[in-house]
Amino acid sequence: NFAGNWRDAHGATGPASFASNGTSEQPVRVPTLRNVALTAPYMHDGRFATLAQVVSFYNSGIQPGPNLDPRLQRGGVPIQLNLSAADQAALVAFLSTLNDATFMTDPRFMSPFKSTAPSSATRSQKQ
């Protein structure tokens, strides 16, 4: 919900419920773009492996349909970005600048589920 800023499409910020039109009235937090170039796959179904594919889709691949967000259409026709190849590459490059190497290498934010078991090479050296 990128336009709602913690509100649903109807402006509701109240308790969680399921509206008659099939949308939740639970406020939605907008995700950050920090490290977006490191969070593939992209889209709700993981169909794109790269940011370049995502930009290309929004540039010229949006198709009309009943579930297409009204913000992505004008008069029922999908809005395409129509960026040049250079502009698409520049957009991907900009998104890549949002990577935070310090954050990504800080042990406080690393997965607590990484295996700490010694490798087979380490075990064989100890025997």
C-alpha positions as CSV (number, residue, x, y, z in Angstrom):
1,N,0.0,0.0,0.0
2,F,2.3,2.7,-1.2
3,A,-0.2,5.5,-1.4
4,G,-2.1,4.9,1.8
5,N,0.7,5.7,4.3
6,W,-0.7,3.3,7.0
7,R,-4.3,3.5,5.6
8,D,-6.2,1.2,3.3
9,A,-7.6,2.3,0.0
10,H,-10.8,3.6,1.8
11,G,-8.8,5.6,4.3
12,A,-9.5,3.2,7.2
13,T,-7.0,2.8,10.0
14,G,-9.3,1.0,12.4
15,P,-9.1,-2.6,13.7
16,A,-8.4,-5.5,11.5
17,S,-11.4,-6.8,9.6
18,F,-12.3,-8.1,6.2
19,A,-14.3,-5.7,4.2
20,S,-17.1,-6.7,1.9
21,N,-15.1,-5.8,-1.2
22,G,-12.3,-8.3,-0.2
23,T,-9.8,-5.8,1.1
24,S,-8.4,-5.8,4.6
25,E,-8.8,-2.6,6.6
26,Q,-5.7,-3.4,8.6
27,P,-3.1,-0.6,8.1
28,V,-0.2,-1.7,6.0
29,R,3.4,-0.5,6.6
30,V,5.2,0.6,3.4
31,P,8.4,-1.6,3.0
32,T,11.7,0.1,2.8
33,L,13.9,0.3,-0.3
34,R,17.0,-0.2,1.7
35,N,19.0,-3.1,0.2
36,V,16.4,-3.6,-2.5
37,A,19.0,-4.8,-4.9
38,L,19.8,-7.6,-2.5
39,T,16.3,-8.9,-1.9
40,A,15.5,-10.8,-5.1
41,P,13.2,-12.4,-6.2
42,Y,10.8,-9.5,-6.8
43,M,7.1,-9.1,-7.2
44,H,4.4,-10.8,-5.1
45,D,5.1,-14.1,-6.8
46,G,8.9,-13.9,-7.3
47,R,8.7,-13.8,-11.0
48,F,11.6,-11.5,-11.6
49,A,15.2,-12.3,-10.6
50,T,16.6,-8.8,-11.2
51,L,15.7,-5.2,-10.7
52,A,16.3,-4.7,-14.4
53,Q,13.4,-7.1,-15.1
54,V,11.1,-5.2,-12.7
55,V,11.9,-1.9,-14.3
56,S,11.4,-3.4,-17.7
57,F,8.0,-4.7,-16.6
58,Y,6.8,-1.3,-15.3
59,N,8.3,0.4,-18.4
60,S,6.4,-1.6,-21.0
61,G,4.9,-4.8,-19.6
62,I,1.9,-3.8,-17.6
63,Q,-1.2,-5.5,-18.8
64,P,-4.8,-4.4,-18.3
65,G,-6.9,-6.5,-15.9
66,P,-9.6,-6.3,-13.2
67,N,-7.0,-6.3,-10.4
68,L,-4.7,-3.7,-11.8
69,D,-4.2,-0.9,-9.3
70,P,-6.0,2.3,-10.4
71,R,-2.8,4.2,-9.9
72,L,-1.3,2.2,-12.7
73,Q,-4.0,3.0,-15.3
74,R,-5.6,5.9,-16.9
75,G,-9.1,5.4,-18.3
76,G,-8.7,1.6,-18.0
77,V,-5.5,1.7,-20.0
78,P,-2.2,0.7,-18.2
79,I,0.3,3.5,-17.8
80,Q,3.7,2.6,-19.0
81,L,6.9,4.4,-17.9
82,N,8.2,4.6,-21.5
83,L,11.8,5.1,-20.3
84,S,14.7,4.9,-22.7
85,A,17.2,2.0,-22.2
86,A,19.6,4.5,-20.6
87,D,17.0,5.8,-18.2
88,Q,16.1,2.2,-17.2
89,A,19.7,1.5,-16.5
90,A,20.0,4.7,-14.5
91,L,17.0,3.8,-12.4
92,V,18.5,0.3,-11.6
93,A,21.8,2.0,-10.8
94,F,20.0,4.4,-8.5
95,L,18.2,1.6,-6.7
96,S,21.5,-0.2,-6.2
97,T,22.9,2.9,-4.4
98,L,20.3,2.2,-1.7
99,N,22.4,-0.9,-0.6
100,D,23.9,-0.6,2.9
101,A,27.1,-2.7,3.1
102,T,27.6,-1.8,6.7
103,F,24.1,-3.1,7.6
104,M,24.5,-6.2,5.5
105,T,27.8,-7.2,7.2
106,D,26.9,-6.2,10.8
107,P,26.7,-9.5,12.8
108,R,23.8,-8.1,14.9
109,F,21.6,-8.3,11.8
110,M,22.8,-11.6,10.4
111,S,20.6,-14.7,10.4
112,P,20.6,-16.5,13.7
113,F,19.8,-19.7,11.8
114,K,23.2,-19.9,9.9
115,S,24.8,-23.2,10.5
116,T,27.7,-23.1,12.9
117,A,28.5,-26.8,12.5
118,P,32.1,-27.4,11.4
119,S,32.6,-28.3,7.7
120,S,33.6,-31.9,6.8
121,A,37.1,-30.6,5.9
122,T,37.4,-29.1,9.4
123,R,36.2,-32.4,11.0
124,S,38.6,-34.5,9.0
125,Q,41.6,-32.3,10.0
126,K,40.8,-32.8,13.7
127,Q,40.8,-36.6,13.4
